[in-house]
Amino acid sequence: MLGTVLKRLAQGIFVTFCVIFISFVILRMIPGDPAKVMAPTATVEQQQAIRDSMGLEKSIPEQFKMYMVNLFHGDLGESYFKSDTVLNVMEQATPLSLILLISSVVISIILSLILGTIAGLNGNKWEDRLISSIAVLFQSMPNYWVSSVLIIIFSVRLGLLPSMDYSGPASCVLPTVALALPLTAVLTKVVRSSLIDSYNQEFVKVAYARGISTVAIYFKYALRNSLIPVLISLGTQLGFLVGSIVVVEYVFNFPGIGYTVLNAILRRDYNLVQGIIILFSVFFIVLNIAIDLGSIRLDPRMRKAQGGL
């Protein structure tokens, strides 16, 4: 088991280094001059002085070497436009995005287990068809469109919730709903199909033959077996969820990490973009390790293959 964790960590470190290198090179190859963005009315000499202070006149290998040396010392550089260190900027923006991420995931898991169970236990009945149709509808709606509709209904028409910026917990409600709807739809379909498949397995039929109660069969056998594909699907969907955060936060002008990285890209704030990319890489590495460990815990066959857990 320890070997599996160490192997995943080694792979994660290698992947992170590759991501850092590729993103570093691509950021400096795309069109756009940070000096001109920062000081559009400055003279050529002043813009050149800005580029020199940022180290942009050096070759890309030299810039990368300097960046890695600073990175190993815990220095991610300074944000050109925020006039603050990258670590401080991310420290301010990340908690707000985590609130949206965790809230949307928790809501999606609860709703998908309820709706997926109802659909799975009533396969091919009107309950199943209704829930499946709603799931397809929610999965098909783009996040930016859902966000706009929520703003029009709950902020403009009803005046119940704030639509822009962050002024307290109420500001998180609409972005969370916009993120949770498509995730709920995907997980509901996974729970439904997994439950139907589980109830067709021999171990569930044997449990019924032994006289085990329906509730015990659901929680101990069917649901537990269904959680494995749900966990794997959740890990995959979290990648799309993080991408959706960028769009949703931009629509709501929500000052989270997604809104921050989008503005940093538009402004050619290299250090800030690079720091957020590293943050995302570490997040996905930890997430994949957690999913692997969760799958091993839930599946006895994987636990046996790993030598026990």
Short mmCIF file of the C-alpha atoms (twelve columns), coordinates in Angstrom:
data_MODEL
# 
_entry.id   MODEL 
# 
loop_
_atom_site.group_PDB 
_atom_site.id 
_atom_site.type_symbol 
_atom_site.label_atom_id 
_atom_site.label_alt_id 
_atom_site.label_comp_id 
_atom_site.label_asym_id 
_atom_site.label_seq_id 
_atom_site.Cartn_x 
_atom_site.Cartn_y 
_atom_site.Cartn_z 
_atom_site.pdbx_PDB_model_num 
ATOM 1   C CA . MET A 1   0.000   0.000   0.000   1 
ATOM 2   C CA . LEU A 2   2.806   2.380   0.927   1 
ATOM 3   C CA . GLY A 3   4.506   1.483   -2.349  1 
ATOM 4   C CA . THR A 4   1.381   2.529   -4.264  1 
ATOM 5   C CA . VAL A 5   1.309   5.913   -2.525  1 
ATOM 6   C CA . LEU A 6   5.019   6.518   -3.129  1 
ATOM 7   C CA . LYS A 7   4.656   5.509   -6.779  1 
ATOM 8   C CA . ARG A 8   1.756   7.932   -7.245  1 
ATOM 9   C CA . LEU A 9   3.714   10.706  -5.527  1 
ATOM 10  C CA . ALA A 10  6.744   10.128  -7.784  1 
ATOM 11  C CA . GLN A 11  4.498   10.228  -10.850 1 
ATOM 12  C CA . GLY A 12  2.841   13.370  -9.527  1 
ATOM 13  C CA . ILE A 13  6.158   15.165  -9.011  1 
ATOM 14  C CA . PHE A 14  7.238   14.297  -12.550 1 
ATOM 15  C CA . VAL A 15  3.904   15.428  -14.019 1 
ATOM 16  C CA . THR A 16  4.054   18.681  -12.039 1 
ATOM 17  C CA . PHE A 17  7.531   19.438  -13.364 1 
ATOM 18  C CA . CYS A 18  6.372   18.789  -16.930 1 
ATOM 19  C CA . VAL A 19  3.343   21.045  -16.419 1 
ATOM 20  C CA . ILE A 20  5.520   23.816  -15.001 1 
ATOM 21  C CA . PHE A 21  7.970   23.619  -17.897 1 
ATOM 22  C CA . ILE A 22  5.366   23.433  -20.674 1 
ATOM 23  C CA . SER A 23  3.203   26.217  -19.238 1 
ATOM 24  C CA . PHE A 24  6.281   28.382  -18.617 1 
ATOM 25  C CA . VAL A 25  7.368   28.124  -22.260 1 
ATOM 26  C CA . ILE A 26  3.861   28.524  -23.729 1 
ATOM 27  C CA . LEU A 27  3.099   31.610  -21.616 1 
ATOM 28  C CA . ARG A 28  6.168   33.362  -22.960 1 
ATOM 29  C CA . MET A 29  5.507   32.341  -26.557 1 
ATOM 30  C CA . ILE A 30  1.947   33.625  -26.810 1 
ATOM 31  C CA . PRO A 31  1.512   37.124  -28.300 1 
ATOM 32  C CA . GLY A 32  1.426   40.016  -25.878 1 
ATOM 33  C CA . ASP A 33  3.894   42.169  -23.999 1 
ATOM 34  C CA . PRO A 34  3.348   42.543  -20.223 1 
ATOM 35  C CA . ALA A 35  5.226   45.841  -20.275 1 
ATOM 36  C CA . LYS A 36  2.803   47.329  -22.820 1 
ATOM 37  C CA . VAL A 37  -0.185  45.978  -20.885 1 
ATOM 38  C CA . MET A 38  1.115   47.425  -17.614 1 
ATOM 39  C CA . ALA A 39  2.111   50.803  -19.054 1 
ATOM 40  C CA . PRO A 40  0.378   51.348  -22.418 1 
ATOM 41  C CA . THR A 41  1.171   55.088  -22.472 1 
ATOM 42  C CA . ALA A 42  4.796   54.763  -21.366 1 
ATOM 43  C CA . THR A 43  7.695   55.542  -23.658 1 
ATOM 44  C CA . VAL A 44  9.687   52.819  -25.355 1 
ATOM 45  C CA . GLU A 45  12.539  53.334  -22.904 1 
ATOM 46  C CA . GLN A 46  10.212  53.045  -19.912 1 
ATOM 47  C CA . GLN A 47  8.636   49.863  -21.284 1 
ATOM 48  C CA . GLN A 48  12.100  48.443  -21.882 1 
ATOM 49  C CA . ALA A 49  13.011  49.225  -18.271 1 
ATOM 50  C CA . ILE A 50  9.911   47.325  -17.125 1 
ATOM 51  C CA . ARG A 51  10.876  44.301  -19.240 1 
ATOM 52  C CA . ASP A 52  14.402  44.406  -17.804 1 
ATOM 53  C CA . SER A 53  13.095  44.529  -14.227 1 
ATOM 54  C CA . MET A 54  10.870  41.518  -14.979 1 
ATOM 55  C CA . GLY A 55  13.730  39.589  -16.554 1 
ATOM 56  C CA . LEU A 56  11.893  39.207  -19.852 1 
ATOM 57  C CA . GLU A 57  14.927  40.195  -21.923 1 
ATOM 58  C CA . LYS A 58  16.734  37.022  -20.903 1 
ATOM 59  C CA . SER A 59  16.369  33.826  -22.889 1 
ATOM 60  C CA . ILE A 60  13.593  31.396  -21.925 1 
ATOM 61  C CA . PRO A 61  16.054  28.778  -20.548 1 
ATOM 62  C CA . GLU A 62  17.637  31.446  -18.330 1 
ATOM 63  C CA . GLN A 63  14.230  32.644  -17.152 1 
ATOM 64  C CA . PHE A 64  13.154  29.069  -16.408 1 
ATOM 65  C CA . LYS A 65  16.355  28.329  -14.476 1 
ATOM 66  C CA . MET A 66  15.855  31.454  -12.368 1 
ATOM 67  C CA . TYR A 67  12.200  30.585  -11.785 1 
ATOM 68  C CA . MET A 68  13.000  27.026  -10.635 1 
ATOM 69  C CA . VAL A 69  15.704  28.244  -8.273  1 
ATOM 70  C CA . ASN A 70  13.248  30.682  -6.692  1 
ATOM 71  C CA . LEU A 71  10.550  27.992  -6.622  1 
ATOM 72  C CA . PHE A 72  12.752  25.613  -4.631  1 
ATOM 73  C CA . HIS A 73  13.203  28.415  -2.114  1 
ATOM 74  C CA . GLY A 74  9.421   28.825  -1.837  1 
ATOM 75  C CA . ASP A 75  9.319   32.020  -3.883  1 
ATOM 76  C CA . LEU A 76  6.692   32.118  -6.626  1 
ATOM 77  C CA . GLY A 77  7.500   35.704  -7.502  1 
ATOM 78  C CA . GLU A 78  5.294   38.770  -7.458  1 
ATOM 79  C CA . SER A 79  2.119   39.545  -9.318  1 
ATOM 80  C CA . TYR A 80  2.760   42.402  -11.727 1 
ATOM 81  C CA . PHE A 81  -0.746  43.838  -11.439 1 
ATOM 82  C CA . LYS A 82  -1.708  42.954  -7.867  1 
ATOM 83  C CA . SER A 83  1.476   44.536  -6.471  1 
ATOM 84  C CA . ASP A 84  1.730   41.625  -4.059  1 
ATOM 85  C CA . THR A 85  3.404   38.230  -3.876  1 
ATOM 86  C CA . VAL A 86  1.810   35.362  -5.779  1 
ATOM 87  C CA . LEU A 87  1.440   33.373  -2.558  1 
ATOM 88  C CA . ASN A 88  -0.537  36.183  -0.913  1 
ATOM 89  C CA . VAL A 89  -2.803  36.602  -3.947  1 
ATOM 90  C CA . MET A 90  -3.539  32.864  -4.063  1 
ATOM 91  C CA . GLU A 91  -4.042  32.778  -0.296  1 
ATOM 92  C CA . GLN A 92  -6.776  35.395  -0.631  1 
ATOM 93  C CA . ALA A 93  -8.527  33.874  -3.661  1 
ATOM 94  C CA . THR A 94  -8.289  30.121  -3.012  1 
ATOM 95  C CA . PRO A 95  -10.559 29.887  0.098   1 
ATOM 96  C CA . LEU A 96  -13.447 31.492  -1.789  1 
ATOM 97  C CA . SER A 97  -13.134 28.996  -4.633  1 
ATOM 98  C CA . LEU A 98  -12.852 26.127  -2.160  1 
ATOM 99  C CA . ILE A 99  -16.170 27.209  -0.654  1 
ATOM 100 C CA . LEU A 100 -17.815 26.938  -4.074  1 
ATOM 101 C CA . LEU A 101 -16.050 23.675  -4.905  1 
ATOM 102 C CA . ILE A 102 -16.806 21.885  -1.637  1 
ATOM 103 C CA . SER A 103 -20.385 23.176  -1.435  1 
ATOM 104 C CA . SER A 104 -21.206 22.151  -5.003  1 
ATOM 105 C CA . VAL A 105 -19.640 18.698  -4.542  1 
ATOM 106 C CA . VAL A 106 -21.488 18.035  -1.269  1 
ATOM 107 C CA . ILE A 107 -24.811 19.170  -2.719  1 
ATOM 108 C CA . SER A 108 -24.242 17.132  -5.885  1 
ATOM 109 C CA . ILE A 109 -23.376 13.953  -3.982  1 
ATOM 110 C CA . ILE A 110 -26.422 14.207  -1.712  1 
ATOM 111 C CA . LEU A 111 -28.849 14.970  -4.546  1 
ATOM 112 C CA . SER A 112 -27.368 12.376  -6.899  1 
ATOM 113 C CA . LEU A 113 -27.585 9.621   -4.280  1 
ATOM 114 C CA . ILE A 114 -31.233 10.470  -3.636  1 
ATOM 115 C CA . LEU A 115 -32.265 10.911  -7.277  1 
ATOM 116 C CA . GLY A 116 -30.050 8.078   -8.573  1 
ATOM 117 C CA . THR A 117 -31.459 5.690   -5.976  1 
ATOM 118 C CA . ILE A 118 -35.048 6.568   -6.863  1 
ATOM 119 C CA . ALA A 119 -34.295 6.093   -10.565 1 
ATOM 120 C CA . GLY A 120 -32.292 2.908   -10.040 1 
ATOM 121 C CA . LEU A 121 -34.904 1.246   -7.839  1 
ATOM 122 C CA . ASN A 122 -37.645 2.163   -10.325 1 
ATOM 123 C CA . GLY A 123 -35.865 1.243   -13.542 1 
ATOM 124 C CA . ASN A 124 -37.852 1.950   -16.729 1 
ATOM 125 C CA . LYS A 125 -40.752 3.351   -14.713 1 
ATOM 126 C CA . TRP A 126 -42.042 6.914   -14.889 1 
ATOM 127 C CA . GLU A 127 -39.823 7.967   -11.958 1 
ATOM 128 C CA . ASP A 128 -36.753 6.706   -13.771 1 
ATOM 129 C CA . ARG A 129 -37.706 8.348   -17.055 1 
ATOM 130 C CA . LEU A 130 -38.485 11.688  -15.371 1 
ATOM 131 C CA . ILE A 131 -35.247 11.821  -13.382 1 
ATOM 132 C CA . SER A 132 -33.172 10.685  -16.375 1 
ATOM 133 C CA . SER A 133 -34.740 13.378  -18.562 1 
ATOM 134 C CA . ILE A 134 -34.033 16.085  -15.977 1 
ATOM 135 C CA . ALA A 135 -30.452 14.825  -15.647 1 
ATOM 136 C CA . VAL A 136 -29.901 15.052  -19.394 1 
ATOM 137 C CA . LEU A 137 -31.375 18.571  -19.393 1 
ATOM 138 C CA . PHE A 138 -29.133 19.809  -16.583 1 
ATOM 139 C CA . GLN A 139 -26.069 18.170  -18.108 1 
ATOM 140 C CA . SER A 140 -26.728 19.885  -21.450 1 
ATOM 141 C CA . MET A 141 -27.015 23.432  -20.079 1 
ATOM 142 C CA . PRO A 142 -23.788 25.509  -20.297 1 
ATOM 143 C CA . ASN A 143 -22.552 26.991  -17.034 1 
ATOM 144 C CA . TYR A 144 -22.500 30.560  -18.344 1 
ATOM 145 C CA . TRP A 145 -26.117 30.263  -19.497 1 
ATOM 146 C CA . VAL A 146 -27.243 28.765  -16.191 1 
ATOM 147 C CA . SER A 147 -25.378 31.511  -14.327 1 
ATOM 148 C CA . SER A 148 -27.058 34.210  -16.408 1 
ATOM 149 C CA . VAL A 149 -30.511 32.716  -15.869 1 
ATOM 150 C CA . LEU A 150 -29.953 32.466  -12.111 1 
ATOM 151 C CA . ILE A 151 -28.879 36.112  -11.996 1 
ATOM 152 C CA . ILE A 152 -31.951 37.235  -13.952 1 
ATOM 153 C CA . ILE A 153 -34.395 35.224  -11.807 1 
ATOM 154 C CA . PHE A 154 -33.017 35.450  -8.274  1 
ATOM 155 C CA . SER A 155 -31.131 38.749  -8.399  1 
ATOM 156 C CA . VAL A 156 -32.836 40.976  -10.972 1 
ATOM 157 C CA . ARG A 157 -36.442 39.764  -10.814 1 
ATOM 158 C CA . LEU A 158 -36.820 38.573  -7.225  1 
ATOM 159 C CA . GLY A 159 -33.976 40.491  -5.593  1 
ATOM 160 C CA . LEU A 160 -33.297 37.609  -3.199  1 
ATOM 161 C CA . LEU A 161 -29.573 37.036  -3.688  1 
ATOM 162 C CA . PRO A 162 -26.546 39.137  -4.698  1 
ATOM 163 C CA . SER A 163 -25.288 38.619  -8.221  1 
ATOM 164 C CA . MET A 164 -21.812 40.163  -8.216  1 
ATOM 165 C CA . ASP A 165 -18.664 40.199  -6.085  1 
ATOM 166 C CA . TYR A 166 -18.436 38.664  -2.619  1 
ATOM 167 C CA . SER A 167 -20.257 40.270  0.279   1 
ATOM 168 C CA . GLY A 168 -20.857 37.236  2.473   1 
ATOM 169 C CA . PRO A 169 -22.148 33.633  2.384   1 
ATOM 170 C CA . ALA A 170 -25.210 34.681  0.362   1 
ATOM 171 C CA . SER A 171 -22.902 35.558  -2.547  1 
ATOM 172 C CA . CYS A 172 -21.890 31.888  -2.799  1 
ATOM 173 C CA . VAL A 173 -25.396 30.522  -3.312  1 
ATOM 174 C CA . LEU A 174 -25.938 31.221  -7.017  1 
ATOM 175 C CA . PRO A 175 -22.398 30.242  -8.150  1 
ATOM 176 C CA . THR A 176 -22.690 27.031  -6.134  1 
ATOM 177 C CA . VAL A 177 -25.997 26.146  -7.772  1 
ATOM 178 C CA . ALA A 178 -24.566 26.871  -11.230 1 
ATOM 179 C CA . LEU A 179 -21.676 24.501  -10.535 1 
ATOM 180 C CA . ALA A 180 -23.743 21.811  -8.804  1 
ATOM 181 C CA . LEU A 181 -26.464 21.298  -11.427 1 
ATOM 182 C CA . PRO A 182 -24.389 19.640  -14.192 1 
ATOM 183 C CA . LEU A 183 -22.347 17.635  -11.661 1 
ATOM 184 C CA . THR A 184 -25.544 16.389  -10.032 1 
ATOM 185 C CA . ALA A 185 -26.838 15.302  -13.423 1 
ATOM 186 C CA . VAL A 186 -23.711 13.280  -14.234 1 
ATOM 187 C CA . LEU A 187 -23.494 11.603  -10.823 1 
ATOM 188 C CA . THR A 188 -27.224 10.819  -10.820 1 
ATOM 189 C CA . LYS A 189 -26.847 8.870   -14.054 1 
ATOM 190 C CA . VAL A 190 -23.840 7.012   -12.657 1 
ATOM 191 C CA . VAL A 191 -25.648 6.103   -9.423  1 
ATOM 192 C CA . ARG A 192 -28.694 4.938   -11.379 1 
ATOM 193 C CA . SER A 193 -26.796 2.685   -13.780 1 
ATOM 194 C CA . SER A 194 -24.532 1.348   -11.011 1 
ATOM 195 C CA . LEU A 195 -27.469 0.434   -8.788  1 
ATOM 196 C CA . ILE A 196 -29.290 -1.320  -11.629 1 
ATOM 197 C CA . ASP A 197 -26.117 -3.276  -12.384 1 
ATOM 198 C CA . SER A 198 -25.565 -4.116  -8.704  1 
ATOM 199 C CA . TYR A 199 -29.080 -5.475  -8.224  1 
ATOM 200 C CA . ASN A 200 -28.494 -7.792  -11.202 1 
ATOM 201 C CA . GLN A 201 -25.347 -9.249  -9.641  1 
ATOM 202 C CA . GLU A 202 -25.324 -12.703 -8.044  1 
ATOM 203 C CA . PHE A 203 -24.191 -11.493 -4.619  1 
ATOM 204 C CA . VAL A 204 -27.328 -9.358  -4.262  1 
ATOM 205 C CA . LYS A 205 -29.579 -12.232 -5.362  1 
ATOM 206 C CA . VAL A 206 -27.860 -14.509 -2.846  1 
ATOM 207 C CA . ALA A 207 -28.397 -11.876 -0.133  1 
ATOM 208 C CA . TYR A 208 -32.119 -11.834 -0.925  1 
ATOM 209 C CA . ALA A 209 -32.196 -15.651 -0.821  1 
ATOM 210 C CA . ARG A 210 -30.596 -15.596 2.627   1 
ATOM 211 C CA . GLY A 211 -33.434 -13.422 3.912   1 
ATOM 212 C CA . ILE A 212 -31.415 -10.243 4.451   1 
ATOM 213 C CA . SER A 213 -33.609 -7.167  4.672   1 
ATOM 214 C CA . THR A 214 -34.008 -4.859  1.684   1 
ATOM 215 C CA . VAL A 215 -32.513 -1.912  3.574   1 
ATOM 216 C CA . ALA A 216 -29.435 -3.921  4.580   1 
ATOM 217 C CA . ILE A 217 -28.970 -5.164  1.021   1 
ATOM 218 C CA . TYR A 218 -29.146 -1.620  -0.301  1 
ATOM 219 C CA . PHE A 219 -26.618 -0.089  2.107   1 
ATOM 220 C CA . LYS A 220 -24.278 -3.037  2.627   1 
ATOM 221 C CA . TYR A 221 -24.211 -4.548  -0.859  1 
ATOM 222 C CA . ALA A 222 -25.784 -2.520  -3.683  1 
ATOM 223 C CA . LEU A 223 -24.879 1.029   -2.612  1 
ATOM 224 C CA . ARG A 224 -21.332 0.175   -1.505  1 
ATOM 225 C CA . ASN A 225 -20.638 -1.575  -4.795  1 
ATOM 226 C CA . SER A 226 -22.092 1.404   -6.662  1 
ATOM 227 C CA . LEU A 227 -19.875 3.920   -4.871  1 
ATOM 228 C CA . ILE A 228 -16.760 2.753   -6.742  1 
ATOM 229 C CA . PRO A 229 -17.848 4.043   -10.205 1 
ATOM 230 C CA . VAL A 230 -19.348 7.105   -8.498  1 
ATOM 231 C CA . LEU A 231 -15.998 7.872   -6.860  1 
ATOM 232 C CA . ILE A 232 -14.118 7.422   -10.128 1 
ATOM 233 C CA . SER A 233 -16.644 9.545   -12.014 1 
ATOM 234 C CA . LEU A 234 -16.463 12.239  -9.328  1 
ATOM 235 C CA . GLY A 235 -12.692 12.413  -9.721  1 
ATOM 236 C CA . THR A 236 -13.069 12.869  -13.469 1 
ATOM 237 C CA . GLN A 237 -15.810 15.454  -13.124 1 
ATOM 238 C CA . LEU A 238 -13.847 17.498  -10.593 1 
ATOM 239 C CA . GLY A 239 -11.466 18.366  -13.415 1 
ATOM 240 C CA . PHE A 240 -14.352 19.786  -15.426 1 
ATOM 241 C CA . LEU A 241 -15.685 21.445  -12.273 1 
ATOM 242 C CA . VAL A 242 -12.432 23.311  -11.712 1 
ATOM 243 C CA . GLY A 243 -12.572 24.475  -15.330 1 
ATOM 244 C CA . SER A 244 -16.179 25.541  -14.863 1 
ATOM 245 C CA . ILE A 245 -15.213 27.602  -11.813 1 
ATOM 246 C CA . VAL A 246 -13.262 29.928  -14.102 1 
ATOM 247 C CA . VAL A 247 -16.371 30.635  -16.219 1 
ATOM 248 C CA . VAL A 248 -18.834 30.826  -13.328 1 
ATOM 249 C CA . GLU A 249 -16.642 33.111  -11.224 1 
ATOM 250 C CA . TYR A 250 -16.128 35.403  -14.203 1 
ATOM 251 C CA . VAL A 251 -19.888 35.668  -14.823 1 
ATOM 252 C CA . PHE A 252 -20.581 36.427  -11.150 1 
ATOM 253 C CA . ASN A 253 -17.451 38.587  -10.801 1 
ATOM 254 C CA . PHE A 254 -16.627 36.313  -7.879  1 
ATOM 255 C CA . PRO A 255 -13.075 36.997  -6.613  1 
ATOM 256 C CA . GLY A 256 -11.949 33.373  -6.470  1 
ATOM 257 C CA . ILE A 257 -9.000  31.580  -8.004  1 
ATOM 258 C CA . GLY A 258 -10.772 31.068  -11.352 1 
ATOM 259 C CA . TYR A 259 -11.555 34.761  -11.764 1 
ATOM 260 C CA . THR A 260 -8.007  35.583  -10.697 1 
ATOM 261 C CA . VAL A 261 -6.306  33.267  -13.197 1 
ATOM 262 C CA . LEU A 262 -8.478  34.490  -16.075 1 
ATOM 263 C CA . ASN A 263 -7.584  38.104  -15.395 1 
ATOM 264 C CA . ALA A 264 -3.938  37.115  -14.953 1 
ATOM 265 C CA . ILE A 265 -3.927  35.477  -18.409 1 
ATOM 266 C CA . LEU A 266 -5.534  38.507  -20.030 1 
ATOM 267 C CA . ARG A 267 -2.976  40.795  -18.379 1 
ATOM 268 C CA . ARG A 268 0.007   38.524  -19.124 1 
ATOM 269 C CA . ASP A 269 0.747   38.266  -15.403 1 
ATOM 270 C CA . TYR A 270 3.170   35.383  -15.899 1 
ATOM 271 C CA . ASN A 271 4.113   34.732  -12.285 1 
ATOM 272 C CA . LEU A 272 0.529   34.648  -11.070 1 
ATOM 273 C CA . VAL A 273 -0.603  32.354  -13.896 1 
ATOM 274 C CA . GLN A 274 2.353   30.070  -13.247 1 
ATOM 275 C CA . GLY A 275 1.619   29.912  -9.528  1 
ATOM 276 C CA . ILE A 276 -2.053  29.043  -10.067 1 
ATOM 277 C CA . ILE A 277 -1.088  26.348  -12.593 1 
ATOM 278 C CA . ILE A 278 1.158   24.777  -9.949  1 
ATOM 279 C CA . LEU A 279 -1.717  24.970  -7.468  1 
ATOM 280 C CA . PHE A 280 -4.057  23.201  -9.895  1 
ATOM 281 C CA . SER A 281 -1.435  20.526  -10.620 1 
ATOM 282 C CA . VAL A 282 -0.941  19.751  -6.938  1 
ATOM 283 C CA . PHE A 283 -4.719  19.672  -6.464  1 
ATOM 284 C CA . PHE A 284 -5.222  17.078  -9.196  1 
ATOM 285 C CA . ILE A 285 -2.316  14.946  -7.984  1 
ATOM 286 C CA . VAL A 286 -3.682  14.831  -4.432  1 
ATOM 287 C CA . LEU A 287 -7.167  14.202  -5.825  1 
ATOM 288 C CA . ASN A 288 -6.025  11.236  -7.932  1 
ATOM 289 C CA . ILE A 289 -4.156  9.703   -4.993  1 
ATOM 290 C CA . ALA A 290 -7.244  10.115  -2.800  1 
ATOM 291 C CA . ILE A 291 -9.440  8.464   -5.458  1 
ATOM 292 C CA . ASP A 292 -7.031  5.536   -5.768  1 
ATOM 293 C CA . LEU A 293 -6.995  5.033   -2.002  1 
ATOM 294 C CA . GLY A 294 -10.786 5.338   -1.821  1 
ATOM 295 C CA . SER A 295 -11.253 2.766   -4.586  1 
ATOM 296 C CA . ILE A 296 -8.888  0.363   -2.829  1 
ATOM 297 C CA . ARG A 297 -10.807 0.812   0.421   1 
ATOM 298 C CA . LEU A 298 -14.193 0.153   -1.208  1 
ATOM 299 C CA . ASP A 299 -13.167 -2.730  -3.496  1 
ATOM 300 C CA . PRO A 300 -11.884 -5.880  -1.697  1 
ATOM 301 C CA . ARG A 301 -10.317 -7.147  -4.938  1 
ATOM 302 C CA . MET A 302 -8.158  -4.038  -5.263  1 
ATOM 303 C CA . ARG A 303 -7.355  -4.193  -1.557  1 
ATOM 304 C CA . LYS A 304 -6.141  -7.772  -1.954  1 
ATOM 305 C CA . ALA A 305 -4.053  -6.824  -5.001  1 
ATOM 306 C CA . GLN A 306 -2.380  -4.066  -2.967  1 
ATOM 307 C CA . GLY A 307 -1.578  -6.424  -0.126  1 
ATOM 308 C CA . GLY A 308 -4.315  -5.225  2.203   1 
ATOM 309 C CA . LEU A 309 -5.242  -1.837  3.624   1 
# 
